[in-house]
């Protein structure tokens, strides 16, 4: 499986993280212009362990859609991510069959270490 990154081209955090890494040979998918497929999301879920791990609670629509008040199931997380790209916690890197989700310092450090090894 090819190394891949799912990102948002309009997100300055995604751009900064990607700019700091050598991404030659990576498949880059801007999820705004090329929406993720159910198969791609399933692959991410398999690596991450759950759809909830991929779901962003800081997305503006999380509050706007009243999801904070709901008790969401795995199916809900999956469907919301497929329906609205901003619900995917970004960026998502798949490197050597390992998944790195989001932009926390710890996650970016682990990702950097994996890419540079």
CNS distance restraints for C-alpha pairs under 8 A (distance, minus, plus):
assign (resid   1 and name CA) (resid  96 and name CA) 7.59 0.50 0.50
assign (resid   1 and name CA) (resid  97 and name CA) 7.30 0.50 0.50
assign (resid   2 and name CA) (resid  26 and name CA) 6.92 0.50 0.50
assign (resid   2 and name CA) (resid  27 and name CA) 6.97 0.50 0.50
assign (resid   2 and name CA) (resid  95 and name CA) 7.79 0.50 0.50
assign (resid   2 and name CA) (resid  96 and name CA) 7.78 0.50 0.50
assign (resid   3 and name CA) (resid  25 and name CA) 7.30 0.50 0.50
assign (resid   3 and name CA) (resid  26 and name CA) 5.06 0.50 0.50
assign (resid   3 and name CA) (resid  27 and name CA) 6.29 0.50 0.50
assign (resid   3 and name CA) (resid  93 and name CA) 7.55 0.50 0.50
assign (resid   3 and name CA) (resid  94 and name CA) 5.49 0.50 0.50
assign (resid   3 and name CA) (resid  95 and name CA) 4.84 0.50 0.50
assign (resid   3 and name CA) (resid  96 and name CA) 6.45 0.50 0.50
assign (resid   3 and name CA) (resid  97 and name CA) 7.91 0.50 0.50
assign (resid   4 and name CA) (resid  26 and name CA) 5.12 0.50 0.50
assign (resid   4 and name CA) (resid  27 and name CA) 4.55 0.50 0.50
assign (resid   4 and name CA) (resid  28 and name CA) 5.88 0.50 0.50
assign (resid   4 and name CA) (resid  29 and name CA) 7.67 0.50 0.50
assign (resid   4 and name CA) (resid  93 and name CA) 5.74 0.50 0.50
assign (resid   4 and name CA) (resid  94 and name CA) 5.14 0.50 0.50
assign (resid   4 and name CA) (resid  95 and name CA) 6.73 0.50 0.50
assign (resid   5 and name CA) (resid  26 and name CA) 6.97 0.50 0.50
assign (resid   5 and name CA) (resid  27 and name CA) 6.32 0.50 0.50
assign (resid   5 and name CA) (resid  28 and name CA) 5.04 0.50 0.50
assign (resid   5 and name CA) (resid  29 and name CA) 6.21 0.50 0.50
assign (resid   5 and name CA) (resid  91 and name CA) 6.86 0.50 0.50
assign (resid   5 and name CA) (resid  92 and name CA) 5.59 0.50 0.50
assign (resid   5 and name CA) (resid  93 and name CA) 4.37 0.50 0.50
assign (resid   5 and name CA) (resid  94 and name CA) 6.29 0.50 0.50
assign (resid   6 and name CA) (resid  28 and name CA) 6.27 0.50 0.50
assign (resid   6 and name CA) (resid  29 and name CA) 4.96 0.50 0.50
assign (resid   6 and name CA) (resid  30 and name CA) 6.10 0.50 0.50
assign (resid   6 and name CA) (resid  31 and name CA) 6.32 0.50 0.50
assign (resid   6 and name CA) (resid  90 and name CA) 7.15 0.50 0.50
assign (resid   6 and name CA) (resid  91 and name CA) 5.72 0.50 0.50
assign (resid   6 and name CA) (resid  92 and name CA) 5.05 0.50 0.50
assign (resid   6 and name CA) (resid  93 and name CA) 6.43 0.50 0.50
assign (resid   7 and name CA) (resid  11 and name CA) 7.91 0.50 0.50
assign (resid   7 and name CA) (resid  14 and name CA) 6.22 0.50 0.50
assign (resid   7 and name CA) (resid  28 and name CA) 7.52 0.50 0.50
assign (resid   7 and name CA) (resid  29 and name CA) 6.27 0.50 0.50
assign (resid   7 and name CA) (resid  30 and name CA) 5.12 0.50 0.50
assign (resid   7 and name CA) (resid  31 and name CA) 5.98 0.50 0.50
assign (resid   7 and name CA) (resid  90 and name CA) 5.89 0.50 0.50
assign (resid   7 and name CA) (resid  91 and name CA) 4.77 0.50 0.50
assign (resid   7 and name CA) (resid  92 and name CA) 6.64 0.50 0.50
assign (resid   8 and name CA) (resid  14 and name CA) 6.57 0.50 0.50
assign (resid   8 and name CA) (resid  30 and name CA) 5.11 0.50 0.50
assign (resid   8 and name CA) (resid  31 and name CA) 5.83 0.50 0.50
assign (resid   8 and name CA) (resid  32 and name CA) 6.27 0.50 0.50
assign (resid   8 and name CA) (resid  90 and name CA) 7.48 0.50 0.50
assign (resid   8 and name CA) (resid  91 and name CA) 7.44 0.50 0.50
assign (resid   9 and name CA) (resid  14 and name CA) 7.25 0.50 0.50
assign (resid   9 and name CA) (resid  15 and name CA) 6.84 0.50 0.50
assign (resid   9 and name CA) (resid  30 and name CA) 5.99 0.50 0.50
assign (resid   9 and name CA) (resid  32 and name CA) 7.78 0.50 0.50
assign (resid  11 and name CA) (resid  15 and name CA) 6.35 0.50 0.50
assign (resid  12 and name CA) (resid  16 and name CA) 6.07 0.50 0.50
assign (resid  13 and name CA) (resid  17 and name CA) 6.21 0.50 0.50
assign (resid  13 and name CA) (resid 103 and name CA) 7.48 0.50 0.50
assign (resid  14 and name CA) (resid  18 and name CA) 6.05 0.50 0.50
assign (resid  14 and name CA) (resid  90 and name CA) 7.05 0.50 0.50
assign (resid  14 and name CA) (resid  91 and name CA) 5.85 0.50 0.50
assign (resid  14 and name CA) (resid 103 and name CA) 7.83 0.50 0.50
assign (resid  15 and name CA) (resid  19 and name CA) 5.83 0.50 0.50
assign (resid  16 and name CA) (resid  20 and name CA) 6.31 0.50 0.50
assign (resid  17 and name CA) (resid  21 and name CA) 6.76 0.50 0.50
assign (resid  17 and name CA) (resid 103 and name CA) 7.88 0.50 0.50
assign (resid  17 and name CA) (resid 108 and name CA) 7.58 0.50 0.50
assign (resid  18 and name CA) (resid  22 and name CA) 7.87 0.50 0.50
assign (resid  18 and name CA) (resid  23 and name CA) 7.35 0.50 0.50
assign (resid  21 and name CA) (resid 112 and name CA) 6.92 0.50 0.50
assign (resid  21 and name CA) (resid 115 and name CA) 7.84 0.50 0.50
assign (resid  22 and name CA) (resid 115 and name CA) 7.68 0.50 0.50
assign (resid  29 and name CA) (resid  34 and name CA) 6.52 0.50 0.50
assign (resid  30 and name CA) (resid  34 and name CA) 5.77 0.50 0.50
assign (resid  30 and name CA) (resid  35 and name CA) 7.59 0.50 0.50
assign (resid  31 and name CA) (resid  35 and name CA) 4.66 0.50 0.50
assign (resid  31 and name CA) (resid  36 and name CA) 6.05 0.50 0.50
assign (resid  31 and name CA) (resid  85 and name CA) 6.43 0.50 0.50
assign (resid  32 and name CA) (resid  85 and name CA) 6.60 0.50 0.50
assign (resid  35 and name CA) (resid  85 and name CA) 7.01 0.50 0.50
assign (resid  36 and name CA) (resid  40 and name CA) 6.12 0.50 0.50
assign (resid  36 and name CA) (resid  41 and name CA) 6.66 0.50 0.50
assign (resid  36 and name CA) (resid  82 and name CA) 6.96 0.50 0.50
assign (resid  36 and name CA) (resid  85 and name CA) 7.79 0.50 0.50
assign (resid  37 and name CA) (resid  41 and name CA) 6.23 0.50 0.50
assign (resid  37 and name CA) (resid  82 and name CA) 7.29 0.50 0.50
assign (resid  38 and name CA) (resid  42 and name CA) 6.03 0.50 0.50
assign (resid  38 and name CA) (resid  82 and name CA) 6.99 0.50 0.50
assign (resid  39 and name CA) (resid  43 and name CA) 6.22 0.50 0.50
assign (resid  40 and name CA) (resid  44 and name CA) 6.31 0.50 0.50
assign (resid  41 and name CA) (resid  45 and name CA) 6.09 0.50 0.50
assign (resid  41 and name CA) (resid  78 and name CA) 7.74 0.50 0.50
assign (resid  41 and name CA) (resid  82 and name CA) 7.92 0.50 0.50
assign (resid  42 and name CA) (resid  46 and name CA) 6.13 0.50 0.50
assign (resid  43 and name CA) (resid  47 and name CA) 6.48 0.50 0.50
assign (resid  44 and name CA) (resid  48 and name CA) 5.95 0.50 0.50
assign (resid  44 and name CA) (resid  54 and name CA) 7.88 0.50 0.50
assign (resid  44 and name CA) (resid  99 and name CA) 7.25 0.50 0.50
assign (resid  45 and name CA) (resid  49 and name CA) 5.47 0.50 0.50
assign (resid  45 and name CA) (resid  50 and name CA) 5.11 0.50 0.50
assign (resid  45 and name CA) (resid  51 and name CA) 5.42 0.50 0.50
assign (resid  45 and name CA) (resid  53 and name CA) 7.98 0.50 0.50
assign (resid  45 and name CA) (resid  54 and name CA) 7.40 0.50 0.50
assign (resid  46 and name CA) (resid  50 and name CA) 7.12 0.50 0.50
assign (resid  47 and name CA) (resid  97 and name CA) 7.42 0.50 0.50
assign (resid  47 and name CA) (resid  98 and name CA) 6.61 0.50 0.50
assign (resid  47 and name CA) (resid  99 and name CA) 5.99 0.50 0.50
assign (resid  48 and name CA) (resid  53 and name CA) 6.44 0.50 0.50
assign (resid  48 and name CA) (resid  54 and name CA) 7.36 0.50 0.50
assign (resid  48 and name CA) (resid  99 and name CA) 6.40 0.50 0.50
assign (resid  49 and name CA) (resid  53 and name CA) 7.30 0.50 0.50
assign (resid  50 and name CA) (resid  54 and name CA) 7.23 0.50 0.50
assign (resid  50 and name CA) (resid  74 and name CA) 7.13 0.50 0.50
assign (resid  51 and name CA) (resid  55 and name CA) 6.42 0.50 0.50
assign (resid  51 and name CA) (resid  74 and name CA) 5.82 0.50 0.50
assign (resid  51 and name CA) (resid  75 and name CA) 7.92 0.50 0.50
assign (resid  51 and name CA) (resid  77 and name CA) 5.74 0.50 0.50
assign (resid  51 and name CA) (resid  78 and name CA) 5.70 0.50 0.50
assign (resid  52 and name CA) (resid  74 and name CA) 6.42 0.50 0.50
assign (resid  52 and name CA) (resid  77 and name CA) 5.91 0.50 0.50
assign (resid  52 and name CA) (resid  78 and name CA) 7.95 0.50 0.50
assign (resid  53 and name CA) (resid 101 and name CA) 7.90 0.50 0.50
assign (resid  54 and name CA) (resid  88 and name CA) 5.76 0.50 0.50
assign (resid  54 and name CA) (resid  89 and name CA) 5.40 0.50 0.50
assign (resid  54 and name CA) (resid 101 and name CA) 6.77 0.50 0.50
assign (resid  55 and name CA) (resid  77 and name CA) 6.44 0.50 0.50
assign (resid  55 and name CA) (resid  81 and name CA) 6.91 0.50 0.50
assign (resid  55 and name CA) (resid  87 and name CA) 5.56 0.50 0.50
assign (resid  55 and name CA) (resid  88 and name CA) 5.15 0.50 0.50
assign (resid  55 and name CA) (resid  89 and name CA) 5.40 0.50 0.50
assign (resid  56 and name CA) (resid  62 and name CA) 7.99 0.50 0.50
assign (resid  56 and name CA) (resid  86 and name CA) 7.60 0.50 0.50
assign (resid  56 and name CA) (resid  87 and name CA) 5.02 0.50 0.50
assign (resid  56 and name CA) (resid  88 and name CA) 5.60 0.50 0.50
assign (resid  56 and name CA) (resid  89 and name CA) 4.53 0.50 0.50
assign (resid  56 and name CA) (resid  90 and name CA) 8.00 0.50 0.50
assign (resid  57 and name CA) (resid  62 and name CA) 5.98 0.50 0.50
assign (resid  57 and name CA) (resid  87 and name CA) 7.36 0.50 0.50
assign (resid  58 and name CA) (resid  62 and name CA) 6.83 0.50 0.50
assign (resid  59 and name CA) (resid  63 and name CA) 7.69 0.50 0.50
assign (resid  59 and name CA) (resid  86 and name CA) 5.97 0.50 0.50
assign (resid  59 and name CA) (resid  87 and name CA) 5.87 0.50 0.50
assign (resid  60 and name CA) (resid  64 and name CA) 6.42 0.50 0.50
assign (resid  61 and name CA) (resid  65 and name CA) 5.48 0.50 0.50
assign (resid  61 and name CA) (resid  86 and name CA) 7.88 0.50 0.50
assign (resid  61 and name CA) (resid  87 and name CA) 7.92 0.50 0.50
assign (resid  62 and name CA) (resid  66 and name CA) 6.47 0.50 0.50
assign (resid  62 and name CA) (resid  67 and name CA) 5.38 0.50 0.50
assign (resid  62 and name CA) (resid  68 and name CA) 6.49 0.50 0.50
assign (resid  62 and name CA) (resid  87 and name CA) 7.63 0.50 0.50
assign (resid  63 and name CA) (resid  67 and name CA) 6.05 0.50 0.50
assign (resid  63 and name CA) (resid  68 and name CA) 5.91 0.50 0.50
assign (resid  66 and name CA) (resid  70 and name CA) 7.19 0.50 0.50
assign (resid  67 and name CA) (resid  71 and name CA) 7.88 0.50 0.50
assign (resid  67 and name CA) (resid  72 and name CA) 7.71 0.50 0.50
assign (resid  72 and name CA) (resid  76 and name CA) 5.59 0.50 0.50
assign (resid  72 and name CA) (resid  77 and name CA) 6.66 0.50 0.50
assign (resid  73 and name CA) (resid  77 and name CA) 6.35 0.50 0.50
assign (resid  74 and name CA) (resid  78 and name CA) 6.22 0.50 0.50
assign (resid  75 and name CA) (resid  79 and name CA) 6.10 0.50 0.50
assign (resid  76 and name CA) (resid  80 and name CA) 6.02 0.50 0.50
assign (resid  77 and name CA) (resid  81 and name CA) 6.16 0.50 0.50
assign (resid  78 and name CA) (resid  82 and name CA) 6.30 0.50 0.50
assign (resid  79 and name CA) (resid  83 and name CA) 5.99 0.50 0.50
assign (resid  80 and name CA) (resid  84 and name CA) 5.88 0.50 0.50
assign (resid  80 and name CA) (resid  87 and name CA) 6.69 0.50 0.50
assign (resid  81 and name CA) (resid  85 and name CA) 5.77 0.50 0.50
assign (resid  81 and name CA) (resid  86 and name CA) 7.39 0.50 0.50
assign (resid  81 and name CA) (resid  87 and name CA) 5.02 0.50 0.50
assign (resid  81 and name CA) (resid  88 and name CA) 5.64 0.50 0.50
assign (resid  89 and name CA) (resid 101 and name CA) 6.47 0.50 0.50
assign (resid  89 and name CA) (resid 102 and name CA) 5.33 0.50 0.50
assign (resid  90 and name CA) (resid 101 and name CA) 6.36 0.50 0.50
assign (resid  90 and name CA) (resid 102 and name CA) 4.61 0.50 0.50
assign (resid  90 and name CA) (resid 103 and name CA) 6.75 0.50 0.50
assign (resid  91 and name CA) (resid 101 and name CA) 6.17 0.50 0.50
assign (resid  91 and name CA) (resid 102 and name CA) 5.14 0.50 0.50
assign (resid  91 and name CA) (resid 103 and name CA) 6.64 0.50 0.50
assign (resid  92 and name CA) (resid  99 and name CA) 7.04 0.50 0.50
assign (resid  92 and name CA) (resid 100 and name CA) 5.68 0.50 0.50
assign (resid  92 and name CA) (resid 101 and name CA) 4.61 0.50 0.50
assign (resid  92 and name CA) (resid 102 and name CA) 6.16 0.50 0.50
assign (resid  93 and name CA) (resid  99 and name CA) 5.74 0.50 0.50
assign (resid  93 and name CA) (resid 100 and name CA) 5.06 0.50 0.50
assign (resid  93 and name CA) (resid 101 and name CA) 6.56 0.50 0.50
assign (resid  93 and name CA) (resid 111 and name CA) 7.81 0.50 0.50
assign (resid  94 and name CA) (resid  98 and name CA) 5.53 0.50 0.50
assign (resid  94 and name CA) (resid  99 and name CA) 4.57 0.50 0.50
assign (resid  94 and name CA) (resid 100 and name CA) 6.39 0.50 0.50
assign (resid  95 and name CA) (resid  99 and name CA) 6.43 0.50 0.50
assign (resid  95 and name CA) (resid 100 and name CA) 7.93 0.50 0.50
assign (resid  95 and name CA) (resid 114 and name CA) 7.32 0.50 0.50
assign (resid  95 and name CA) (resid 115 and name CA) 7.17 0.50 0.50
assign (resid 100 and name CA) (resid 107 and name CA) 6.38 0.50 0.50
assign (resid 100 and name CA) (resid 108 and name CA) 7.76 0.50 0.50
assign (resid 100 and name CA) (resid 110 and name CA) 7.98 0.50 0.50
assign (resid 100 and name CA) (resid 111 and name CA) 6.32 0.50 0.50
assign (resid 101 and name CA) (resid 107 and name CA) 7.09 0.50 0.50
assign (resid 102 and name CA) (resid 107 and name CA) 7.03 0.50 0.50
assign (resid 102 and name CA) (resid 108 and name CA) 7.97 0.50 0.50
assign (resid 103 and name CA) (resid 107 and name CA) 6.42 0.50 0.50
assign (resid 103 and name CA) (resid 108 and name CA) 6.08 0.50 0.50
assign (resid 104 and name CA) (resid 108 and name CA) 6.16 0.50 0.50
assign (resid 105 and name CA) (resid 109 and name CA) 6.03 0.50 0.50
assign (resid 106 and name CA) (resid 110 and name CA) 6.27 0.50 0.50
assign (resid 107 and name CA) (resid 111 and name CA) 6.10 0.50 0.50
assign (resid 108 and name CA) (resid 112 and name CA) 5.99 0.50 0.50
assign (resid 109 and name CA) (resid 113 and name CA) 6.18 0.50 0.50
assign (resid 110 and name CA) (resid 114 and name CA) 6.20 0.50 0.50
assign (resid 111 and name CA) (resid 115 and name CA) 6.23 0.50 0.50
assign (resid 112 and name CA) (resid 116 and name CA) 6.04 0.50 0.50
assign (resid 113 and name CA) (resid 117 and name CA) 6.03 0.50 0.50
